[in-house]
Each structure stands twice: as C-alpha cells, then as structure tokens.
C-alpha cells in the first residue's frame, strides 16, 4: 500500500498545529502542571531557572515553523516509505 505524500504531510502538519496550540494554552492556563510534565520529558533537566509560567516568544512564528517543518518531514517520510515498500 502506497501513502499519498501530500495527504500524509497535511495530516501530520494539522496534528502538529493542534498540539502546538493546545500546549501553548496549557502553559498559559496550567503553568505548574505544564512545567512538571515538561521536566518529566527531559529526564533530569530542571527548568526552574528557565520557566516563566507563561508562553513566550513569537507564537505565530513558532506555530508556522513547527507546522511547516513537520509537513516537510511527513512528505519525506511518505516518499521514502513508498520507495521502500516496492
């Protein structure tokens, strides 16, 4: 079964955008638990000195670059999968 490269890339990018927005909202609404979860993902790294308890940076730039980057990775993944499945 071949993957439609564009459909796979679009779905990957859409899911990334949803997760990105959810994560930014979670940090804004629930900063304490968000920090705890983030630290649990980074095995031993303390975010204490870095944590501001609020989303920071350029939200739109981060959203666009995350979505575009994952779209490209999704497209490349589907392309490579289709080449290897032959």
TIMI-2910 file (N, C-alpha, C, CB; in pm, 1 decimal, decimal comma, always signed):
<rs>
+----------+----------+----------+----------+----------+----------+----------+----------+----------+----------+----------+----------+------+
!      n_x !      n_y !      n_z !     ca_x !     ca_y !     ca_z !      c_x !      c_y !      c_z !     cb_x !     cb_y !     cb_z ! resn !
+----------+----------+----------+----------+----------+----------+----------+----------+----------+----------+----------+----------+------+
!    +83,9 !   -117,9 !     +0,0 !     +0,0 !     +0,0 !     +0,0 !    +88,5 !   +124,5 !     +0,0 !    -95,5 !     -0,3 !   +121,7 !  Unk !
!    +62,8 !   +212,4 !    -92,1 !   +139,2 !   +336,8 !   -100,5 !    +69,0 !   +445,4 !    -19,6 !   +156,5 !   +381,4 !   -248,3 !  Unk !
!   +147,8 !   +537,7 !    +30,1 !    +94,1 !   +653,2 !   +101,6 !    +84,0 !   +771,9 !     +7,5 !   +182,0 !   +688,3 !   +223,4 !  Unk !
!    -24,4 !   +845,7 !    +17,6 !    -36,3 !   +972,5 !    -54,7 !    +51,2 !  +1073,2 !    +19,6 !   -187,7 !  +1021,7 !    -64,4 !  Unk !
!   +158,4 !  +1117,3 !    -43,8 !   +256,9 !  +1203,6 !    +23,0 !   +193,6 !  +1332,0 !    +75,0 !   +370,7 !  +1237,8 !    -72,7 !  Unk !
!   +113,0 !  +1397,2 !     -6,6 !    +52,5 !  +1523,9 !    +36,3 !    -49,0 !  +1504,4 !   +147,5 !    -14,0 !  +1592,6 !    -81,4 !  Unk !
!   -130,1 !  +1400,0 !   +138,0 !   -229,1 !  +1374,7 !   +242,7 !   -160,1 !  +1343,9 !   +375,4 !   -321,8 !  +1258,3 !   +202,4 !  Unk !
!    -54,9 !  +1261,9 !   +369,3 !    +18,2 !  +1228,5 !   +491,3 !    +83,3 !  +1353,3 !   +551,0 !   +124,8 !  +1121,3 !   +462,5 !  Unk !
!   +145,4 !  +1434,1 !   +466,1 !   +210,5 !  +1557,1 !   +512,7 !   +107,6 !  +1654,7 !   +569,6 !   +288,8 !  +1623,7 !   +397,5 !  Unk !
!     -7,1 !  +1668,8 !   +504,0 !   -112,1 !  +1759,2 !   +553,0 !   -166,3 !  +1714,4 !   +688,3 !   -226,6 !  +1767,5 !   +451,8 !  Unk !
!   -190,8 !  +1583,7 !   +702,8 !   -241,4 !  +1532,3 !   +829,9 !   -138,9 !  +1551,5 !   +941,0 !   -278,1 !  +1383,9 !   +816,9 !  Unk !
!    -13,0 !  +1524,3 !   +911,3 !    +93,3 !  +1542,6 !  +1011,1 !   +102,9 !  +1688,8 !  +1054,4 !   +228,9 !  +1495,2 !   +954,8 !  Unk !
!    +97,5 !  +1778,7 !   +958,4 !   +106,7 !  +1921,6 !   +988,4 !    -14,2 !  +1969,6 !  +1067,8 !   +119,6 !  +2002,2 !   +859,2 !  Unk !
!   -133,2 !  +1922,1 !  +1033,3 !   -254,4 !  +1963,0 !  +1105,3 !   -250,1 !  +1916,7 !  +1250,5 !   -379,6 !  +1906,7 !  +1036,1 !  Unk !
!   -208,8 !  +1793,0 !  +1272,8 !   -198,5 !  +1741,6 !  +1409,9 !    -94,7 !  +1820,9 !  +1488,2 !   -162,0 !  +1591,2 !  +1409,7 !  Unk !
!    +17,2 !  +1853,6 !  +1425,5 !   +120,2 !  +1933,5 !  +1491,8 !    +65,8 !  +2070,5 !  +1531,8 !   +242,4 !  +1949,8 !  +1400,2 !  Unk !
!     -8,3 !  +2135,1 !  +1442,4 !    -67,2 !  +2265,1 !  +1473,7 !   -162,3 !  +2256,7 !  +1591,0 !   -139,6 !  +2320,4 !  +1353,0 !  Unk !
!   -244,5 !  +2154,7 !  +1594,8 !   -339,2 !  +2136,0 !  +1706,4 !   -263,7 !  +2116,0 !  +1837,2 !   -432,5 !  +2015,0 !  +1679,8 !  Unk !
!   -163,3 !  +2029,7 !  +1835,0 !    -84,6 !  +2004,4 !  +1956,3 !    -11,3 !  +2130,2 !  +2001,1 !    +16,0 !  +1890,7 !  +1932,5 !  Unk !
!    +43,8 !  +2206,1 !  +1906,6 !   +116,5 !  +2329,0 !  +1938,7 !    +24,5 !  +2429,1 !  +2009,4 !   +175,7 !  +2391,9 !  +1810,5 !  Unk !
!    -94,4 !  +2448,3 !  +1956,2 !   -191,0 !  +2542,1 !  +2015,8 !   -235,6 !  +2492,2 !  +2152,5 !   -313,9 !  +2561,0 !  +1923,3 !  Unk !
!   -264,5 !  +2362,8 !  +2163,6 !   -304,1 !  +2304,8 !  +2291,8 !   -194,8 !  +2324,0 !  +2396,3 !   -336,0 !  +2155,8 !  +2275,7 !  Unk !
!    -70,7 !  +2298,7 !  +2357,7 !    +41,3 !  +2311,3 !  +2450,9 !    +58,1 !  +2455,5 !  +2499,2 !   +170,6 !  +2263,0 !  +2384,7 !  Unk !
!    +50,9 !  +2551,4 !  +2407,6 !    +62,8 !  +2692,8 !  +2446,8 !    -50,1 !  +2732,1 !  +2541,1 !    +61,9 !  +2784,2 !  +2322,3 !  Unk !
!   -171,1 !  +2684,7 !  +2513,8 !   -284,8 !  +2714,0 !  +2601,3 !   -264,9 !  +2649,7 !  +2738,3 !   -416,4 !  +2664,6 !  +2537,8 !  Unk !
!   -215,1 !  +2526,8 !  +2740,5 !   -191,9 !  +2458,3 !  +2867,7 !    -89,8 !  +2531,9 !  +2953,3 !   -145,1 !  +2315,5 !  +2842,9 !  Unk !
!    +16,2 !  +2580,5 !  +2891,7 !   +117,6 !  +2656,0 !  +2966,7 !    +56,9 !  +2784,5 !  +3023,8 !   +239,1 !  +2689,8 !  +2875,9 !  Unk !
!    -29,0 !  +2850,9 !  +2945,5 !    -91,2 !  +2975,5 !  +2991,7 !   -192,4 !  +2950,4 !  +3103,0 !   -159,3 !  +3046,7 !  +2875,1 !  Unk !
!   -269,2 !  +2841,9 !  +3092,0 !   -377,1 !  +2817,0 !  +3188,1 !   -330,2 !  +2734,7 !  +3307,9 !   -492,4 !  +2745,7 !  +3119,3 !  Unk !
!   -243,6 !  +2638,0 !  +3285,7 !   -195,6 !  +2548,1 !  +3391,2 !    -43,2 !  +2544,6 !  +3393,4 !   -251,7 !  +2405,9 !  +3371,0 !  Unk !
!    +21,2 !  +2654,6 !  +3431,3 !   +168,2 !  +2659,0 !  +3423,4 !   +238,4 !  +2557,5 !  +3512,5 !   +216,1 !  +2795,9 !  +3459,5 !  Unk !
!   +186,7 !  +2530,7 !  +3631,1 !   +253,7 !  +2438,4 !  +3722,9 !   +261,5 !  +2296,5 !  +3670,1 !   +183,4 !  +2438,0 !  +3854,7 !  Unk !
!   +147,7 !  +2243,1 !  +3629,8 !   +146,1 !  +2105,9 !  +3578,9 !   +218,6 !  +2097,6 !  +3444,1 !     +0,6 !  +2055,3 !  +3565,0 !  Unk !
!   +212,8 !  +2205,3 !  +3365,1 !   +284,8 !  +2206,7 !  +3238,1 !   +435,1 !  +2195,0 !  +3260,8 !   +252,9 !  +2334,8 !  +3159,8 !  Unk !
!   +485,3 !  +2265,3 !  +3361,1 !   +628,1 !  +2258,1 !  +3395,0 !   +664,1 !  +2118,2 !  +3442,7 !   +664,1 !  +2362,3 !  +3503,4 !  Unk !
!   +580,8 !  +2061,3 !  +3526,8 !   +606,3 !  +1926,2 !  +3577,7 !   +612,2 !  +1825,2 !  +3463,3 !   +497,7 !  +1885,3 !  +3678,8 !  Unk !
!   +518,5 !  +1835,2 !  +3370,6 !   +517,3 !  +1744,1 !  +3256,1 !   +640,8 !  +1765,5 !  +3168,8 !   +389,3 !  +1763,8 !  +3172,8 !  Unk !
!   +673,4 !  +1892,0 !  +3140,5 !   +790,2 !  +1921,5 !  +3057,6 !   +917,8 !  +1866,8 !  +3121,1 !   +803,1 !  +2072,8 !  +3035,4 !  Unk !
!   +933,5 !  +1884,2 !  +3250,7 !  +1053,0 !  +1832,8 !  +3318,2 !  +1057,1 !  +1680,1 !  +3314,1 !  +1057,5 !  +1881,7 !  +3463,9 !  Unk !
!   +940,0 !  +1615,7 !  +3320,0 !   +938,5 !  +1468,9 !  +3316,7 !   +982,1 !  +1416,7 !  +3179,3 !   +797,5 !  +1415,8 !  +3351,5 !  Unk !
!   +963,9 !  +1495,5 !  +3076,0 !  +1004,1 !  +1454,0 !  +2941,2 !  +1153,7 !  +1472,8 !  +2918,2 !   +925,7 !  +1532,4 !  +2836,6 !  Unk !
!  +1219,8 !  +1557,8 !  +2998,7 !  +1360,2 !  +1589,7 !  +2976,9 !  +1451,8 !  +1525,4 !  +3079,1 !  +1379,6 !  +1737,8 !  +2978,9 !  Unk !
!  +1415,2 !  +1410,7 !  +3130,1 !  +1494,9 !  +1323,8 !  +3215,4 !  +1609,9 !  +1391,7 !  +3289,4 !  +1549,2 !  +1214,9 !  +3134,2 !  Unk !
!  +1579,7 !  +1453,7 !  +3399,2 !  +1683,5 !  +1508,9 !  +3485,0 !  +1717,7 !  +1653,9 !  +3461,9 !  +1804,0 !  +1430,7 !  +3469,3 !  Unk !
!  +1658,7 !  +1716,9 !  +3363,0 !  +1686,0 !  +1858,4 !  +3338,9 !  +1585,1 !  +1941,9 !  +3417,2 !  +1679,8 !  +1891,9 !  +3186,4 !  Unk !
!  +1635,4 !  +2032,0 !  +3499,1 !  +1548,3 !  +2120,4 !  +3575,0 !  +1519,8 !  +2245,9 !  +3492,9 !  +1612,0 !  +2156,9 !  +3711,5 !  Unk !
!  +1393,7 !  +2280,1 !  +3482,1 !  +1354,3 !  +2401,3 !  +3410,4 !  +1331,4 !  +2518,9 !  +3506,1 !  +1227,7 !  +2375,0 !  +3328,7 !  Unk !
!  +1368,0 !  +2500,7 !  +3630,6 !  +1340,6 !  +2601,5 !  +3733,7 !  +1390,5 !  +2740,8 !  +3695,7 !  +1404,0 !  +2559,6 !  +3864,4 !  Unk !
!  +1512,3 !  +2752,0 !  +3647,4 !  +1566,8 !  +2884,4 !  +3615,4 !  +1517,2 !  +2937,9 !  +3481,5 !  +1717,8 !  +2879,0 !  +3614,4 !  Unk !
!  +1463,0 !  +2851,0 !  +3397,2 !  +1415,6 !  +2893,5 !  +3265,6 !  +1266,0 !  +2921,2 !  +3262,0 !  +1449,1 !  +2788,9 !  +3163,3 !  Unk !
!  +1191,3 !  +2861,4 !  +3352,3 !  +1045,1 !  +2864,3 !  +3347,5 !   +990,3 !  +3002,5 !  +3382,0 !   +987,1 !  +2760,3 !  +3442,9 !  Unk !
!   +900,5 !  +3053,3 !  +3297,0 !   +839,3 !  +3184,2 !  +3322,0 !   +691,3 !  +3173,2 !  +3356,3 !   +856,8 !  +3273,8 !  +3201,0 !  Unk !
!   +635,5 !  +3052,8 !  +3349,6 !   +494,0 !  +3026,4 !  +3378,5 !   +401,0 !  +3094,2 !  +3278,8 !   +460,0 !  +3072,6 !  +3519,0 !  Unk !
!   +452,2 !  +3130,1 !  +3163,5 !   +369,0 !  +3189,2 !  +3058,4 !   +434,2 !  +3159,9 !  +2923,5 !   +350,8 !  +3344,0 !  +3079,8 !  Unk !
!   +352,8 !  +3139,1 !  +2821,4 !   +413,2 !  +3120,8 !  +2689,3 !   +492,9 !  +3245,3 !  +2652,0 !   +304,7 !  +3091,3 !  +2582,2 !  Unk !
!   +605,0 !  +3226,1 !  +2588,8 !   +684,6 !  +3341,2 !  +2547,8 !   +737,7 !  +3318,9 !  +2408,2 !   +799,9 !  +3366,6 !  +2645,9 !  Unk !
!   +793,6 !  +3418,9 !  +2353,5 !   +842,4 !  +3408,9 !  +2217,2 !   +731,8 !  +3445,2 !  +2119,9 !   +895,4 !  +3268,2 !  +2188,4 !  Unk !
!   +759,7 !  +3427,4 !  +1995,3 !   +664,2 !  +3461,4 !  +1891,6 !   +577,8 !  +3338,9 !  +1862,6 !   +736,4 !  +3510,8 !  +1763,1 !  Unk !
!   +455,7 !  +3338,2 !  +1914,5 !   +364,4 !  +3225,1 !  +1899,0 !   +341,1 !  +3191,9 !  +1751,8 !   +231,1 !  +3255,0 !  +1967,6 !  Unk !
!   +313,7 !  +3290,8 !  +1671,3 !   +282,0 !  +3268,0 !  +1530,1 !   +403,2 !  +3211,1 !  +1456,6 !   +235,5 !  +3399,1 !  +1463,0 !  Unk !
!   +520,6 !  +3266,6 !  +1480,5 !   +641,9 !  +3215,3 !  +1415,9 !   +666,5 !  +3070,0 !  +1456,1 !   +764,2 !  +3302,3 !  +1452,7 !  Unk !
!   +652,5 !  +3040,6 !  +1583,1 !   +670,9 !  +2903,1 !  +1630,4 !   +570,1 !  +2808,7 !  +1568,7 !   +660,5 !  +2897,3 !  +1781,5 !  Unk !
!   +444,4 !  +2851,0 !  +1562,0 !   +339,4 !  +2767,9 !  +1503,1 !   +368,8 !  +2741,4 !  +1355,4 !   +201,5 !  +2835,6 !  +1519,0 !  Unk !
!   +401,4 !  +2846,3 !  +1281,5 !   +426,3 !  +2830,5 !  +1138,5 !   +548,0 !  +2742,9 !  +1109,7 !   +445,1 !  +2966,0 !  +1074,2 !  Unk !
!   +655,6 !  +2762,9 !  +1183,5 !   +775,8 !  +2683,6 !  +1157,1 !   +757,7 !  +2538,6 !  +1201,3 !   +896,4 !  +2745,2 !  +1228,2 !  Unk !
!   +686,2 !  +2514,2 !  +1310,3 !   +659,6 !  +2376,6 !  +1353,6 !   +573,5 !  +2304,6 !  +1250,9 !   +590,4 !  +2375,0 !  +1491,7 !  Unk !
!   +467,0 !  +2369,6 !  +1205,2 !   +376,7 !  +2308,5 !  +1107,2 !   +449,4 !  +2285,0 !   +974,8 !   +252,4 !  +2397,7 !  +1084,8 !  Unk !
!   +525,0 !  +2383,5 !   +928,6 !   +597,8 !  +2368,3 !   +801,6 !   +704,5 !  +2259,2 !   +811,8 !   +663,1 !  +2502,1 !   +760,8 !  Unk !
!   +776,1 !  +2256,5 !   +922,0 !   +879,5 !  +2154,9 !   +939,8 !   +821,8 !  +2014,6 !   +943,4 !   +957,0 !  +2181,2 !  +1066,7 !  Unk !
!   +711,9 !  +1996,5 !  +1014,4 !   +650,7 !  +1864,2 !  +1021,1 !   +586,4 !  +1827,2 !   +887,7 !   +546,5 !  +1859,2 !  +1133,3 !  Unk !
!   +533,3 !  +1925,3 !   +814,4 !   +479,7 !  +1895,4 !   +682,0 !   +591,0 !  +1837,4 !   +594,1 !   +418,6 !  +2023,1 !   +616,8 !  Unk !
!   +706,9 !  +1901,2 !   +596,3 !   +819,7 !  +1854,1 !   +516,3 !   +864,3 !  +1714,5 !   +560,3 !   +936,7 !  +1952,5 !   +526,6 !  Unk !
!   +874,4 !  +1693,7 !   +689,5 !   +913,9 !  +1562,4 !   +740,8 !   +810,2 !  +1457,0 !   +702,2 !   +931,4 !  +1566,9 !   +894,6 !  Unk !
!   +680,9 !  +1490,7 !   +712,0 !   +575,5 !  +1397,2 !   +673,7 !   +582,4 !  +1361,0 !   +526,7 !   +440,0 !  +1455,5 !   +705,5 !  Unk !
!   +606,5 !  +1460,5 !   +442,4 !   +617,0 !  +1435,7 !   +298,9 !   +736,0 !  +1345,7 !   +268,7 !   +629,5 !  +1567,8 !   +222,1 !  Unk !
!   +850,2 !  +1378,0 !   +330,9 !   +970,4 !  +1296,7 !   +309,8 !   +951,4 !  +1154,3 !   +360,8 !  +1090,6 !  +1360,9 !   +378,9 !  Unk !
!   +884,8 !  +1140,1 !   +475,0 !   +857,6 !  +1007,4 !   +529,4 !   +774,4 !   +925,7 !   +431,1 !   +785,1 !  +1018,1 !   +664,9 !  Unk !
!   +665,4 !   +984,2 !   +379,3 !   +578,4 !   +912,9 !   +285,5 !   +653,4 !   +879,5 !   +156,8 !   +453,2 !   +996,7 !   +253,6 !  Unk !
!   +734,7 !   +972,0 !   +109,0 !   +813,6 !   +947,3 !    -11,9 !   +907,6 !   +827,9 !     +8,6 !   +894,6 !  +1073,5 !    -50,2 !  Unk !
!   +979,5 !   +830,0 !   +121,5 !  +1073,3 !   +720,8 !   +149,6 !   +999,5 !   +589,8 !   +171,5 !  +1159,0 !   +753,7 !   +272,4 !  Unk !
!   +889,0 !   +593,5 !   +242,1 !   +808,4 !   +473,2 !   +263,6 !   +766,4 !   +413,5 !   +129,4 !   +683,9 !   +505,4 !   +349,8 !  Unk !
!   +717,6 !   +498,1 !    +39,7 !   +673,6 !   +449,6 !    -90,8 !   +789,7 !   +389,9 !   -170,3 !   +608,8 !   +563,1 !   -170,1 !  Unk !
!   +907,8 !   +443,8 !   -156,7 !  +1025,4 !   +389,3 !   -226,1 !  +1064,8 !   +253,4 !   -169,2 !  +1143,9 !   +486,6 !   -215,8 !  Unk !
!  +1052,6 !   +238,8 !    -37,6 !  +1096,1 !   +115,6 !    +27,0 !   +992,9 !     +3,5 !    +21,1 !  +1130,1 !   +143,6 !   +169,4 !  Unk !
!   +867,8 !    +37,9 !     +2,0 !   +761,8 !    -63,5 !     +2,0 !   +754,6 !   -140,6 !   -130,2 !   +627,3 !     +2,3 !    +30,1 !  Unk !
!   +822,7 !    -93,3 !   -231,7 !   +819,4 !   -157,7 !   -364,7 !   +871,5 !   -298,4 !   -361,4 !   +899,6 !    -77,9 !   -464,2 !  Unk !
+----------+----------+----------+----------+----------+----------+----------+----------+----------+----------+----------+----------+------+
</rs>
